[in-house]
């Protein structure tokens, strides 16, 4: 089955006020284009309220890329046709023949947005009967072997068979800048959590050994941040405060975590708060070692 486009869904953006939502959507689309272009995947992007559509001949290559774009909650390879009962039924039958056989059951999940001369139930009943007749299969709404999603949106109807989970969060670059102090791999994970919330990072690393991991991480997530070296043995807080001003950052992010010497870590955090002239964020503070290792592996970095 050759799909024609990818449906991109976002979550929190849809809850924003009109102007804010438009700005966030524009940023998301820009980030999508940037990621696809880096991978040299030709594409055309269209949008509707609550949806972004990516048209490309390289669906299989584009899916893993889109999964690593912040703000996308899920994607679906899809086909589409006009929102006409006859066309909808024909397309549903055509797709079903690629996925089901007589010994398998199926279910249709139909949603509808816009003004039409038919209801979602009308589509489900007529299309379901057409699939049964064409494939000699049976409907099973509670535990089907195959599900076909039919999303009727105004003049076009979209068909897909799966929802592939994305990274979620907010589009990178919609929530200001943070200065990430990179001392080890955990620090990169701490920065990732802020990136997922839409913050653009500036990386300040303290040793050359971490630089390769940092460069691989930024490439993997299609980010081109400012990366600067600071000597932690010298005037660390003076350097951090200067970088916050130079890059107009709203906060400093560190990889502090209470898995070793808690008293020492708390003392160090207290010292940071005492000497920094900005907000200090410690997103890993309550995480366990196993959680950190698993999350690092999941985002493409290793401890």
Buried (B, 14 or more C-beta within 10 A) or exposed (E): EEBBBBBBBBBBBBEBEEEEBEBBBEBBBBBBBBBBEEEEBEBEBEBEEBBBBBBBEBBEEBBEBBBBBBBBBBBBBBBBBEBBBEBBBBBBBBBBEEBBEEEBBBBBBBEBBEEBEBEBEBBBBBBBEBBBEBBEBBBBEEEBBBBBBBBBBEEBBBBBBEEBEBBBBBBBBBBEBBBBBBBBBBBBBBBBBBBBBBBBBBBBBBEEEBBEBBEBBBEEBBBEBBBBBBEBEEEBBEBBBEBBEEBEBBBBBBBBBBBEEEEEBEEEBEEBEEBBEBEBBBBBBEBEEEBBBEBBEEBBBEE
